[in-house]
Each structure stands twice: as structure tokens, then as C-alpha cells.
């Protein structure tokens, strides 16, 4: 896949997010759960093991976790199985 095709696939995923109502560039774990089909506890486990979707943590001990929509889209595209 060329870089242009890769970027097109990511943009296609982002457009899909917008169509289902997720217009923000930052997504809460519950929104990511609905998009990728992983439970919130699995997303948390992935964060603890430093695997899975990249995320942003707010400041302090109680800082919330957010995911960039582009990171979620990239994660989805990277895991797609392409067939001819």
C-alpha cells in the first residue's frame, strides 16, 4: 500500500466516525469502545501494557484518558486484512 493509499484509508475511517456522530478530534474511552468493539477494561489493560491505541492522559492522578480520532483510525487501518 502506498503512502497516499494509506492516508486515504485513514481519512475514510475518520469520515465513518463523523457519519456515526463522532465529530470531535478527541474521543472518550466509551466512544472508542463503540468504534473498535473492545471493552473499556481491555482498553485500560492495553494502556497498562503500553500496547494498543495511543492515548492522551490529562494532568494529575485523576486526569482522564482521551484518544485522538486519527490514532483510532490508524489503528483500525493497520489491523485490516487486505485480500486481493
C-alpha positions as CSV (number, residue, x, y, z in Angstrom):
1,X,0.0,0.0,0.0
2,X,1.4,3.4,-0.9
3,X,1.5,6.3,1.5
4,X,-1.3,8.0,-0.4
5,X,-3.5,4.9,-0.3
6,X,-2.7,4.6,3.4
7,X,-3.7,8.2,4.1
8,X,-6.9,7.8,2.0
9,X,-7.9,4.7,4.1
10,X,-7.3,6.7,7.4
11,X,-9.4,9.6,6.1
12,X,-12.1,7.1,5.0
13,X,-12.2,5.8,8.6
14,X,-12.4,9.3,10.0
15,X,-15.3,10.1,7.7
16,X,-17.0,7.0,9.0
17,X,-16.6,8.3,12.6
18,X,-18.2,11.6,11.6
19,X,-21.2,9.8,10.0
20,X,-22.0,8.0,13.2
21,X,-21.8,11.2,15.2
22,X,-18.2,11.4,16.5
23,X,-17.2,14.8,15.2
24,X,-14.5,15.7,17.8
25,X,-10.9,15.0,17.2
26,X,-10.6,13.6,20.7
27,X,-12.7,10.5,21.8
28,X,-13.5,9.2,25.2
29,X,-12.9,5.5,26.0
30,X,-16.7,4.8,25.8
31,X,-16.7,6.2,22.2
32,X,-13.6,4.2,21.3
33,X,-15.3,1.1,22.7
34,X,-18.2,1.6,20.4
35,X,-16.0,2.1,17.4
36,X,-13.4,-0.7,17.8
37,X,-15.5,-3.2,19.7
38,X,-13.1,-3.6,22.7
39,X,-14.4,-3.3,26.2
40,X,-13.3,-0.4,28.4
41,X,-11.4,-2.8,30.7
42,X,-9.5,-4.2,27.6
43,X,-8.6,-0.6,26.5
44,X,-7.4,0.0,30.1
45,X,-5.4,-3.2,30.1
46,X,-3.8,-2.2,26.7
47,X,-2.8,1.1,28.2
48,X,-1.2,-0.5,31.2
49,X,0.8,-2.8,29.0
50,X,1.7,0.0,26.6
51,X,0.1,-1.8,23.7
52,X,-3.0,-0.9,21.6
53,X,-4.2,2.5,20.6
54,X,-2.1,5.6,21.5
55,X,-3.8,7.9,24.0
56,X,-3.6,11.2,25.8
57,X,-3.8,11.4,29.6
58,X,-4.9,14.6,31.3
59,X,-2.8,16.1,34.1
60,X,-2.8,14.8,37.7
61,X,-3.8,11.5,39.2
62,X,-7.4,11.9,38.1
63,X,-6.6,13.1,34.6
64,X,-8.9,11.5,32.1
65,X,-7.9,9.4,29.1
66,X,-8.7,10.5,25.6
67,X,-7.9,9.0,22.2
68,X,-7.1,11.0,19.1
69,X,-9.6,10.1,16.4
70,X,-6.8,9.9,13.9
71,X,-4.9,7.4,16.1
72,X,-8.0,5.2,16.4
73,X,-8.5,5.3,12.6
74,X,-4.8,4.5,12.0
75,X,-5.1,1.6,14.5
76,X,-8.1,0.2,12.6
77,X,-6.4,0.6,9.1
78,X,-3.2,-1.1,10.4
79,X,-5.2,-4.1,11.5
80,X,-7.3,-4.6,8.4
81,X,-6.6,-7.7,6.5
82,X,-6.4,-6.9,2.8
83,X,-7.4,-9.5,0.3
84,X,-7.0,-9.4,-3.5
